[in-house]
Amino acid sequence: MLELEEPLSHLRTLRDYVRWSASRFREAGLVFGHGTDNALDEAAALVLHSVHLPPVIDDALWQARVTPGEGRAILERAKRRIDERLPLPYLTREAWFAGLPFYVDNRVLVPRSPIAELIETGFAPWLDPDRVERVLDMGTGSGCIAIACALAFDHAVVDASDVSADALEVAGINVQRHQLQEWVRLHRADAFDGLPGGERYDLIVANPPYVDAVDMAQLPPEYRHEPRLGLAAGDDGLDVVRRILADAHHWLAEDGLLVVEVGNSAEAVEALWPQAPLVWIEFERGGHGVFAITAQDLRACEGLFGATAPPEYNR
């Protein structure tokens, strides 16, 4: 068990607490990936949130003194991070995505998709942001992609769907937090099953479960705190992706775009559909396993992904 009284008597500044926390995180062999990818950045995020400061501060502030109450709050949070192996955002109840803060808890995955970079660029070169009026965020979780899209596209109404009622409760908190009730509509749906009829989307963004059975069995403790429903997707990780690719052309506008994150299952996608005209996206800030495909290409290779009956309203 981590002892707190001794460090409390020696640590003084924000920098001191970051150094101590980072050392303990490395010593404990923690795994990162829920907003940071190393012990030092994780410690800095923990310390700043604990003293109610923003994620980025002036360098001079790192020498600011920490009060005894603040110090204890920092160390107690660091202790939980180590003892319980909880992802930091579950401790702080906050995660950042596309430069925006979101409430999170263990009902949803921690936001970390590289799709944030695509949102910030307006999904260039495929889309004209001024012409995007309907967006679907499939597997919305915390609502981060839907909300970021609603703010990025001035004229768009965003449907945010998830199979989990718990996740939709969290998404609702974030929709209200960002005051987007008129622009983001929440739906309980399993892939396309359960979505409202009559829509054709200019953009469908899907971040479905895509972790295969081997990776699920090897998940570190931090990732096991996240809802299995948002991770596991069968032996090859493509249970939901198959359904998306088979049906998306029914739901896309003529010049629409489908963007899907599949993470480490990218190799399985390429092996299953080697002739598919998927564009694999390279990210400047890191991340992988995201492809894009236009509505025209989806319709041209409809048989490749499996034929399905169109929704009733499209007949």
C-alpha positions as CSV (number, residue, x, y, z in Angstrom):
1,M,0.0,0.0,0.0
2,L,1.2,3.4,-0.9
3,E,2.2,5.5,2.2
4,L,1.2,9.2,2.0
5,E,2.3,11.0,5.1
6,E,6.0,10.9,4.3
7,P,5.7,12.5,0.8
8,L,3.3,15.1,2.2
9,S,6.0,16.3,4.6
10,H,8.5,16.8,1.8
11,L,6.7,17.8,-1.4
12,R,6.1,21.5,-2.0
13,T,5.4,22.6,-5.5
14,L,3.3,21.4,-8.4
15,R,6.5,20.2,-10.1
16,D,7.4,18.2,-7.0
17,Y,4.0,16.4,-7.0
18,V,4.3,15.7,-10.7
19,R,7.8,14.2,-10.3
20,W,6.7,12.1,-7.3
21,S,3.6,10.8,-9.0
22,A,5.3,10.0,-12.2
23,S,8.0,8.0,-10.3
24,R,5.4,6.0,-8.4
25,F,3.4,5.3,-11.7
26,R,6.6,3.9,-13.3
27,E,7.5,2.0,-10.2
28,A,4.0,0.4,-10.2
29,G,4.1,-0.5,-13.9
30,L,0.9,1.3,-14.8
31,V,-0.4,1.2,-18.4
32,F,-1.4,4.4,-20.1
33,G,-3.5,5.2,-23.2
34,H,-6.5,7.0,-21.8
35,G,-5.5,10.5,-22.7
36,T,-1.8,10.2,-22.1
37,D,0.8,7.7,-23.2
38,N,3.5,8.0,-20.4
39,A,3.9,8.4,-16.7
40,L,5.0,12.0,-16.7
41,D,2.1,13.4,-18.8
42,E,-0.3,11.2,-16.7
43,A,1.1,12.7,-13.5
44,A,0.8,16.2,-14.8
45,A,-2.8,15.7,-15.8
46,L,-3.6,14.3,-12.4
47,V,-2.0,17.1,-10.5
48,L,-3.4,19.9,-12.6
49,H,-7.0,18.6,-12.4
50,S,-6.6,18.0,-8.6
51,V,-5.8,21.7,-8.1
52,H,-8.5,22.9,-10.5
53,L,-6.1,24.2,-13.2
54,P,-6.5,23.7,-17.0
55,P,-4.5,21.0,-18.8
56,V,-1.9,23.6,-20.1
57,I,-0.4,26.2,-17.8
58,D,2.4,28.7,-17.9
59,D,5.8,27.2,-17.1
60,A,6.2,29.6,-14.1
61,L,3.1,28.0,-12.4
62,W,4.9,24.7,-12.0
63,Q,6.8,26.3,-9.1
64,A,3.6,27.3,-7.4
65,R,3.3,26.0,-3.8
66,V,0.6,23.4,-3.1
67,T,-1.5,23.7,0.1
68,P,-1.7,20.7,2.5
69,G,-5.3,20.0,1.4
70,E,-4.4,20.1,-2.3
71,G,-1.4,17.9,-1.7
72,R,-3.4,15.3,0.1
73,A,-6.0,15.3,-2.7
74,I,-3.3,14.8,-5.3
75,L,-1.7,11.9,-3.4
76,E,-5.0,10.2,-2.6
77,R,-5.9,10.3,-6.3
78,A,-2.5,9.0,-7.3
79,K,-2.9,6.2,-4.7
80,R,-6.2,5.1,-6.3
81,R,-4.7,5.3,-9.8
82,I,-2.0,2.8,-8.6
83,D,-4.0,0.6,-6.2
84,E,-7.1,0.2,-8.4
85,R,-5.5,0.6,-11.8
86,L,-8.4,2.9,-12.8
87,P,-8.0,5.0,-16.0
88,L,-7.3,8.6,-14.9
89,P,-10.4,10.1,-16.5
90,Y,-12.6,7.7,-14.3
91,L,-10.9,9.3,-11.3
92,T,-11.3,12.9,-12.5
93,R,-14.6,12.3,-14.2
94,E,-13.3,14.3,-17.1
95,A,-11.7,13.6,-20.5
96,W,-10.6,16.0,-23.3
97,F,-11.4,15.3,-27.0
98,A,-11.0,17.7,-29.9
99,G,-10.1,20.4,-27.4
100,L,-13.3,20.0,-25.5
101,P,-14.0,18.7,-22.0
102,F,-16.4,15.8,-21.5
103,Y,-17.8,14.1,-18.4
104,V,-17.0,10.4,-18.3
105,D,-17.4,7.5,-16.0
106,N,-17.2,3.7,-16.3
107,R,-20.4,3.5,-18.3
108,V,-18.5,4.7,-21.4
109,L,-15.2,4.2,-23.0
110,V,-12.7,7.0,-22.3
111,P,-12.6,9.3,-25.4
112,R,-9.3,8.8,-27.3
113,S,-10.2,8.4,-31.0
114,P,-7.9,9.9,-33.6
115,I,-11.0,10.9,-35.4
116,A,-10.8,14.1,-33.4
117,E,-8.1,15.2,-35.9
118,L,-10.5,14.6,-38.8
119,I,-13.2,16.6,-37.1
120,E,-10.9,19.5,-36.6
121,T,-10.1,19.5,-40.4
122,G,-13.8,19.2,-41.4
123,F,-13.1,15.7,-42.9
124,A,-11.1,17.3,-45.7
125,P,-10.7,16.6,-48.6
126,W,-13.9,14.6,-48.8
127,L,-16.5,17.0,-47.5
128,D,-17.4,20.7,-47.8
129,P,-18.2,21.7,-44.2
130,D,-20.8,24.3,-45.4
131,R,-22.8,21.5,-47.1
132,V,-22.9,19.1,-44.2
133,E,-26.4,19.1,-42.8
134,R,-26.9,15.6,-41.4
135,V,-24.4,13.5,-39.4
136,L,-24.7,10.2,-37.7
137,D,-22.3,9.2,-34.9
138,M,-22.7,5.5,-34.4
139,G,-21.5,4.1,-31.1
140,T,-21.5,7.6,-29.5
141,G,-20.5,6.5,-26.0
142,S,-19.8,9.8,-24.1
143,G,-21.1,11.8,-27.1
144,C,-17.7,13.3,-27.8
145,I,-17.6,12.7,-31.6
146,A,-21.2,13.8,-32.0
147,I,-20.7,17.0,-30.0
148,A,-17.4,17.9,-31.7
149,C,-19.1,17.4,-35.1
150,A,-22.1,19.6,-34.1
151,L,-19.6,22.3,-33.2
152,A,-17.5,21.8,-36.3
153,F,-20.4,21.9,-38.8
154,D,-22.4,25.0,-38.3
155,H,-25.5,23.8,-40.1
156,A,-25.6,20.1,-39.1
157,V,-28.0,18.2,-37.0
158,V,-26.2,15.2,-35.5
159,D,-27.9,11.9,-34.6
160,A,-25.9,10.1,-31.9
161,S,-26.7,6.4,-31.4
162,D,-25.6,3.7,-29.0
163,V,-26.8,0.3,-28.0
164,S,-26.2,1.0,-24.4
165,A,-28.8,3.0,-22.4
166,D,-26.1,3.7,-19.8
167,A,-23.9,5.3,-22.4
168,L,-26.7,7.4,-23.7
169,E,-27.2,8.8,-20.2
170,V,-23.6,10.0,-20.1
171,A,-23.9,11.4,-23.6
172,G,-27.0,13.3,-22.4
173,I,-24.9,14.9,-19.7
174,N,-22.4,16.1,-22.2
175,V,-25.0,17.3,-24.7
176,Q,-26.5,19.5,-21.9
177,R,-23.0,20.6,-20.7
178,H,-22.3,21.9,-24.2
179,Q,-25.8,23.3,-24.7
180,L,-26.4,21.4,-27.9
181,Q,-29.9,19.9,-27.2
182,E,-31.3,21.4,-30.4
183,W,-28.4,20.0,-32.5
184,V,-27.5,16.6,-31.1
185,R,-30.3,13.9,-30.9
186,L,-29.7,10.7,-29.0
187,H,-31.0,7.4,-30.1
188,R,-30.8,3.9,-28.8
189,A,-29.8,1.7,-31.7
190,D,-27.8,-1.4,-32.6
191,A,-25.8,-0.3,-35.7
192,F,-28.5,0.9,-38.0
193,D,-31.3,-1.0,-36.3
194,G,-33.4,1.4,-34.3
195,L,-32.4,4.6,-36.0
196,P,-35.3,7.0,-37.1
197,G,-36.5,6.6,-40.6
198,G,-36.3,9.2,-43.3
199,E,-32.7,10.2,-42.9
200,R,-29.8,10.3,-45.4
201,Y,-26.6,11.3,-43.9
202,D,-23.8,13.5,-45.4
203,L,-21.4,11.9,-42.9
204,I,-21.5,8.7,-40.9
205,V,-18.8,8.3,-38.3
206,A,-18.7,4.8,-36.7
207,N,-16.5,4.0,-33.7
208,P,-18.0,0.5,-33.0
209,P,-16.6,-2.3,-30.8
210,Y,-13.6,-3.7,-32.7
211,V,-11.4,-5.6,-30.2
212,D,-10.8,-9.3,-31.3
213,A,-10.9,-12.2,-28.9
214,V,-7.1,-12.5,-28.6
215,D,-6.7,-8.8,-27.7
216,M,-9.6,-8.9,-25.3
217,A,-7.9,-11.8,-23.4
218,Q,-4.7,-9.7,-23.1
219,L,-6.2,-6.4,-22.1
220,P,-4.3,-4.6,-19.2
221,P,-6.2,-3.9,-16.0
222,E,-6.8,-0.3,-16.9
223,Y,-8.8,-1.3,-20.0
224,R,-10.8,-3.9,-18.1
225,H,-12.5,-1.1,-16.2
226,E,-14.1,0.0,-19.5
227,P,-17.5,-1.5,-20.6
228,R,-16.9,-4.7,-22.4
229,L,-19.9,-3.9,-24.6
230,G,-17.9,-1.0,-26.2
231,L,-14.8,-3.2,-26.9
232,A,-15.5,-6.9,-27.7
233,A,-16.5,-7.7,-31.3
234,G,-16.1,-11.4,-31.8
235,D,-13.2,-13.6,-32.8
236,D,-11.8,-11.2,-35.5
237,G,-13.2,-7.9,-34.1
238,L,-15.4,-7.3,-37.1
239,D,-18.9,-8.4,-35.9
240,V,-20.3,-4.9,-36.0
241,V,-18.0,-3.6,-38.8
242,R,-19.5,-6.2,-41.2
243,R,-23.0,-4.9,-40.5
244,I,-22.0,-1.3,-41.0
245,L,-20.3,-1.9,-44.4
246,A,-23.2,-4.0,-45.6
247,D,-25.9,-1.4,-44.7
248,A,-24.3,2.0,-44.8
249,H,-25.0,2.7,-48.5
250,H,-28.7,2.7,-47.6
251,W,-28.2,5.6,-45.1
252,L,-25.8,7.8,-46.9
253,A,-26.6,10.8,-49.1
254,E,-25.5,10.7,-52.7
255,D,-22.1,12.4,-52.0
256,G,-21.9,11.1,-48.4
257,L,-18.9,9.7,-46.5
258,L,-18.5,6.8,-44.1
259,V,-15.6,6.9,-41.6
260,V,-15.0,3.8,-39.4
261,E,-12.5,3.2,-36.7
262,V,-11.3,-0.4,-36.4
263,G,-8.0,0.0,-34.5
264,N,-5.9,-3.1,-34.3
265,S,-8.5,-5.0,-36.4
266,A,-7.3,-3.1,-39.5
267,E,-5.3,-6.1,-40.7
268,A,-8.4,-8.3,-40.4
269,V,-10.4,-5.7,-42.5
270,E,-7.8,-5.7,-45.2
271,A,-7.6,-9.5,-45.2
272,L,-11.3,-9.9,-45.5
273,W,-11.9,-7.3,-48.1
274,P,-8.6,-6.9,-50.0
275,Q,-10.3,-5.3,-53.0
276,A,-12.4,-2.8,-51.2
277,P,-11.7,0.9,-52.0
278,L,-11.0,1.8,-48.4
279,V,-8.8,4.8,-47.8
280,W,-6.7,4.3,-44.6
281,I,-6.1,7.6,-42.9
282,E,-2.7,8.8,-41.6
283,F,-2.8,11.0,-38.6
284,E,-0.3,13.8,-37.8
285,R,-0.8,13.3,-34.0
286,G,-0.7,9.6,-33.9
287,G,-3.4,6.9,-34.1
288,H,-4.3,4.3,-36.7
289,G,-6.9,1.9,-37.9
290,V,-9.4,4.4,-39.4
291,F,-10.7,4.1,-42.9
292,A,-13.0,6.3,-45.1
293,I,-15.1,5.2,-48.1
294,T,-17.5,7.3,-50.1
295,A,-21.1,6.5,-50.7
296,Q,-20.4,6.1,-54.4
297,D,-17.7,3.5,-53.7
298,L,-19.9,1.7,-51.2
299,R,-22.7,1.4,-53.8
300,A,-20.3,0.3,-56.5
301,C,-19.1,-2.6,-54.4
302,E,-22.3,-3.4,-52.6
303,G,-22.0,-7.1,-53.2
304,L,-18.5,-7.2,-51.8
305,F,-19.8,-6.4,-48.3
306,G,-23.0,-8.5,-48.5
307,A,-26.4,-7.5,-49.9
308,T,-29.1,-6.3,-47.5
309,A,-32.6,-5.2,-47.9
310,P,-32.9,-1.4,-47.9
311,P,-34.8,0.3,-45.0
312,E,-38.6,0.4,-45.5
313,Y,-38.6,4.1,-46.0
314,N,-36.1,3.9,-48.9
315,R,-38.1,1.5,-51.0
